[in-house]
Amino acid sequence: MTAHIIDGKAFSAKVQQMVTDHVTAMTADHGITPGLAVVLVGEDPASEVYVRSKGKRTVEAGMNSYEHRLDATTSQAELLALIDHLNADQSVHGILVQLPLPDHIDSALVINAIDPAKDVDGFHISNVGLLGTGQKSMVPCTPLGCLMMLRDHHGSLSGLNAVVVGRSNIVGKPMAQLLLGDSCTVTIAHSRSKDLAAICRSADILVAAVGRPEMITGDFVKEGATVIDVGINRIATPEGKTRLVGDCHYDSCAAKAGAITPVPGGVGPMTIACLLANTLTACARSHGLPEPEGLTA
């Protein structure tokens, strides 16, 4: 079997265009432009890259981008004061605090200081609770991107067996909740699950989000299953260089799967696209406008 490659880069471009079209209409019809504020504390190189990319994509979508770059020595009180200011700013509809934060700042305290309606990362405890009880919430971007790609590939997910390998608060747990919301039969597995391979082979949809390079091999995949690889791991090559791989061993999994996301170019590009979608959704909700179709859970 030759697996269909789910092209996250192409699909994210499609999502961004949908966001751009909605923003254009919202601005023209209602005089409202969504605004995203990103806060970066310190000078982590990877975070710098992400923040630049987010700002660029936000502007390309026709939104307002507000970047707040703070020194690594910024106190927790100063950061919380900035969040309070952004919570009250009516031109800001989404707030994202780039993680990781310096060690002297309590990340959970900071995340939960964000207005839940502006929490476009979907990490606030209120949004976690709303998602877990099947209510309207802001949804974490990476799981939302996975759900969008699965819906696009399968149409209805109702009745399919889904296995999520990984139990993180950022991907594993919300991914399972979203799949339950689409009427999948869901199993959450992890690195300590007994006979993990057998559990995975029961899946029509296999989501790998365990954070271990190439842990999931073809032996874990049921013939024809859809494999969503969330992992992004950098490993050394025999030539002394490095390369990116997922949590799945791509070649062996692709030989069994009906469809699979590559790494890079699969789930990764969807994360920023869904951040923009969440900002648009937050803006629509704050002004009592209809939520954008096809861009929410």
C-alpha positions as CSV (number, residue, x, y, z in Angstrom):
1,M,0.0,0.0,0.0
2,T,1.2,3.5,-0.8
3,A,0.0,5.9,1.8
4,H,-1.6,9.2,0.8
5,I,0.6,12.0,2.1
6,I,-1.4,14.6,4.0
7,D,0.3,17.8,3.0
8,G,0.1,20.1,6.0
9,K,1.9,22.9,4.3
10,A,-0.6,23.1,1.5
11,F,-3.6,22.6,3.9
12,S,-2.3,25.4,6.2
13,A,-2.1,27.7,3.2
14,K,-5.7,26.9,2.5
15,V,-6.7,27.6,6.1
16,Q,-4.8,30.9,6.1
17,Q,-6.6,32.0,3.0
18,M,-9.9,31.2,4.6
19,V,-8.9,33.3,7.6
20,T,-7.8,36.1,5.4
21,D,-11.1,36.1,3.5
22,H,-13.1,36.2,6.7
23,V,-10.9,39.0,8.1
24,T,-11.3,41.0,4.9
25,A,-15.1,40.6,5.1
26,M,-15.2,41.4,8.8
27,T,-13.2,44.6,8.3
28,A,-15.3,45.7,5.3
29,D,-18.7,44.9,6.8
30,H,-18.2,45.8,10.4
31,G,-15.1,47.9,10.6
32,I,-13.5,45.4,12.9
33,T,-9.9,44.0,12.5
34,P,-8.8,41.1,14.7
35,G,-5.7,41.8,16.8
36,L,-3.2,39.3,18.1
37,A,-0.7,40.2,20.9
38,V,2.4,38.0,21.3
39,V,4.5,38.3,24.4
40,L,8.1,37.1,24.4
41,V,10.2,37.1,27.6
42,G,13.9,36.6,27.1
43,E,15.9,35.7,23.9
44,D,15.4,32.0,23.4
45,P,16.5,31.4,19.7
46,A,13.6,29.0,18.8
47,S,11.1,31.3,20.4
48,E,12.5,34.3,18.5
49,V,11.9,32.4,15.2
50,Y,8.3,31.4,16.2
51,V,7.4,35.0,17.2
52,R,8.7,36.4,14.0
53,S,6.8,33.9,11.9
54,K,3.6,34.5,13.9
55,G,3.9,38.2,13.4
56,K,4.5,37.9,9.7
57,R,1.6,35.5,9.2
58,T,-0.7,37.6,11.3
59,V,-0.1,40.7,9.1
60,E,-0.4,38.6,5.9
61,A,-3.9,37.6,7.1
62,G,-4.9,41.2,7.4
63,M,-4.9,41.2,11.2
64,N,-3.2,43.6,13.6
65,S,0.0,42.2,15.2
66,Y,1.2,43.5,18.5
67,E,4.6,42.2,19.7
68,H,5.8,42.7,23.3
69,R,9.5,41.8,23.8
70,L,10.6,41.8,27.4
71,D,14.0,41.2,28.9
72,A,14.8,37.9,30.6
73,T,15.0,39.7,33.9
74,T,11.4,41.0,33.6
75,S,9.7,40.2,36.9
76,Q,6.6,38.1,37.2
77,A,4.7,41.1,38.5
78,E,5.7,43.2,35.4
79,L,4.5,40.4,33.1
80,L,1.2,40.0,34.9
81,A,0.7,43.8,34.7
82,L,1.2,43.6,30.9
83,I,-1.3,40.8,30.6
84,D,-3.8,42.8,32.6
85,H,-3.3,45.7,30.2
86,L,-3.8,43.4,27.2
87,N,-6.9,41.8,28.7
88,A,-8.5,45.3,28.9
89,D,-7.4,46.4,25.4
90,Q,-10.4,46.1,23.1
91,S,-8.2,46.1,20.0
92,V,-6.5,42.9,21.2
93,H,-8.6,39.8,20.7
94,G,-6.0,37.1,21.2
95,I,-3.1,36.9,23.7
96,L,-0.3,34.5,23.4
97,V,2.6,34.3,25.9
98,Q,5.5,32.4,24.2
99,L,6.7,29.5,26.2
100,P,9.1,28.6,27.8
101,L,9.3,31.4,30.3
102,P,12.4,32.1,32.4
103,D,12.6,29.9,35.6
104,H,11.7,32.7,38.0
105,I,8.2,33.1,36.4
106,D,5.3,30.7,37.1
107,S,4.0,29.7,33.7
108,A,0.7,28.3,35.0
109,L,0.0,31.5,36.9
110,V,0.8,33.6,33.8
111,I,-1.4,31.4,31.5
112,N,-4.3,31.6,33.9
113,A,-4.0,35.4,34.1
114,I,-5.0,35.7,30.5
115,D,-8.7,36.4,29.8
116,P,-10.0,33.0,28.8
117,A,-11.9,34.6,25.8
118,K,-8.5,35.9,24.5
119,D,-6.6,32.7,25.3
120,V,-5.9,31.7,21.7
121,D,-3.5,28.9,22.9
122,G,-6.4,27.2,24.7
123,F,-4.2,26.5,27.7
124,H,-6.3,28.5,30.4
125,I,-7.8,26.1,33.0
126,S,-11.3,27.4,32.1
127,N,-10.8,26.5,28.4
128,V,-9.4,23.1,29.4
129,G,-12.6,22.5,31.5
130,L,-14.9,23.7,28.8
131,L,-13.3,21.5,26.2
132,G,-13.4,18.5,28.6
133,T,-17.1,19.0,29.2
134,G,-18.0,19.5,25.5
135,Q,-18.7,23.2,25.7
136,K,-17.6,26.1,23.6
137,S,-14.0,27.0,24.3
138,M,-10.7,28.1,22.8
139,V,-9.0,25.0,21.5
140,P,-5.2,24.4,21.5
141,C,-3.8,25.0,18.1
142,T,-2.0,21.8,17.3
143,P,-4.8,19.5,18.1
144,L,-7.2,21.7,16.2
145,G,-5.0,21.5,13.2
146,C,-4.9,17.7,13.5
147,L,-8.7,17.6,13.7
148,M,-9.1,19.9,10.6
149,M,-6.8,17.6,8.6
150,L,-8.6,14.5,9.7
151,R,-12.0,16.0,8.8
152,D,-10.7,17.0,5.4
153,H,-9.4,13.5,4.7
154,H,-12.2,11.4,6.2
155,G,-15.2,13.7,6.1
156,S,-17.1,12.2,9.1
157,L,-15.0,10.7,11.9
158,S,-18.1,9.2,13.6
159,G,-17.6,5.7,14.8
160,L,-13.9,5.4,14.0
161,N,-11.4,3.9,16.5
162,A,-8.8,6.5,17.4
163,V,-5.7,6.0,19.5
164,V,-3.7,9.0,20.8
165,V,-0.2,8.1,22.0
166,G,0.7,10.8,24.4
167,R,-1.0,12.4,27.4
168,S,0.4,15.9,27.5
169,N,-1.9,18.9,28.3
170,I,-0.8,20.6,25.1
171,V,-1.6,17.8,22.6
172,G,-2.5,14.4,23.9
173,K,-5.4,15.2,26.2
174,P,-7.1,17.9,24.1
175,M,-6.7,15.8,21.0
176,A,-8.6,13.0,22.7
177,Q,-11.4,15.4,23.7
178,L,-11.7,16.7,20.2
179,L,-11.9,13.2,18.7
180,L,-14.6,12.3,21.3
181,G,-16.4,15.4,20.2
182,D,-16.5,14.0,16.7
183,S,-17.9,10.7,17.9
184,C,-14.7,8.6,17.7
185,T,-14.1,5.7,20.1
186,V,-10.9,7.0,21.8
187,T,-8.1,5.3,23.6
188,I,-5.3,7.3,25.2
189,A,-2.0,5.4,25.3
190,H,1.5,6.4,26.3
191,S,5.1,5.1,26.7
192,R,4.1,3.0,29.8
193,S,1.1,1.3,28.2
194,K,1.2,-2.5,28.2
195,D,1.5,-3.9,24.6
196,L,1.4,-0.4,23.1
197,A,1.8,-1.9,19.6
198,A,-1.3,-4.0,19.9
199,I,-3.3,-0.9,21.2
200,C,-2.1,1.1,18.2
201,R,-3.0,-1.6,15.7
202,S,-6.6,-1.2,16.8
203,A,-6.7,2.3,15.4
204,D,-8.4,3.6,12.3
205,I,-6.8,7.0,13.3
206,L,-3.4,6.9,15.1
207,V,-2.1,10.2,16.6
208,A,1.5,10.0,17.7
209,A,2.3,12.7,20.2
210,V,4.7,11.0,22.6
211,G,7.8,13.0,22.1
212,R,10.2,10.1,21.3
213,P,11.8,10.1,17.9
214,E,10.6,7.3,15.5
215,M,9.1,5.3,18.4
216,I,6.0,4.3,16.4
217,T,7.0,1.8,13.6
218,G,5.1,0.1,11.0
219,D,4.4,-2.8,13.3
220,F,2.1,-0.4,15.3
221,V,0.0,0.5,12.3
222,K,-3.2,-1.2,11.1
223,E,-3.4,-1.6,7.3
224,G,-5.0,1.4,5.9
225,A,-5.0,3.5,9.1
226,T,-4.6,7.3,9.1
227,V,-1.4,8.3,10.9
228,I,-1.0,11.8,12.3
229,D,2.5,12.4,13.5
230,V,2.7,15.4,15.9
231,G,6.3,14.8,16.9
232,I,9.2,17.1,15.9
233,N,12.5,15.7,17.0
234,R,16.0,16.6,15.9
235,I,18.4,13.7,15.6
236,A,22.0,13.3,14.6
237,T,22.9,11.7,11.2
238,P,25.9,9.5,10.5
239,E,27.4,12.5,8.6
240,G,27.6,14.5,11.8
241,K,24.6,16.7,10.9
242,T,21.1,16.7,12.2
243,R,17.7,16.1,10.7
244,L,14.0,16.4,11.8
245,V,12.0,13.3,12.4
246,G,8.6,12.6,13.9
247,D,7.5,10.2,16.6
248,C,6.8,7.8,13.8
249,H,9.3,5.9,11.7
250,Y,8.0,7.4,8.4
251,D,9.0,4.7,5.8
252,S,7.7,1.7,7.8
253,C,4.5,3.5,8.9
254,A,3.8,4.8,5.4
255,A,4.1,1.3,4.0
256,K,1.1,0.2,6.1
257,A,-0.9,3.4,6.4
258,G,-3.7,4.6,4.2
259,A,-2.7,8.2,4.9
260,I,0.1,9.9,6.8
261,T,1.5,13.3,7.7
262,P,5.2,13.8,7.0
263,V,7.7,15.5,9.3
264,P,8.5,18.2,8.5
265,G,5.6,19.5,6.4
266,G,2.7,17.8,8.2
267,V,1.2,19.0,11.5
268,G,3.8,21.7,12.1
269,P,2.6,24.3,9.6
270,M,-1.0,23.9,10.9
271,T,-0.2,25.3,14.3
272,I,0.3,29.0,13.3
273,A,-2.7,28.7,10.8
274,C,-4.9,27.6,13.7
275,L,-3.5,30.4,15.9
276,L,-4.8,32.8,13.3
277,A,-8.1,30.9,13.1
278,N,-8.5,31.1,16.9
279,T,-7.8,34.8,16.9
280,L,-10.5,35.3,14.3
281,T,-12.9,33.2,16.3
282,A,-12.1,35.1,19.5
283,C,-12.8,38.4,17.7
284,A,-16.1,37.2,16.2
285,R,-17.3,35.9,19.6
286,S,-16.3,39.2,21.4
287,H,-18.4,41.2,18.9
288,G,-21.4,38.8,18.8
289,L,-20.7,37.9,15.2
290,P,-21.1,34.4,13.6
291,E,-18.1,32.1,14.1
292,P,-16.1,31.4,10.9
293,E,-17.3,28.1,9.4
294,G,-14.6,25.4,8.9
295,L,-12.2,27.0,11.3
296,T,-13.4,25.9,14.7
297,A,-13.8,22.6,16.5
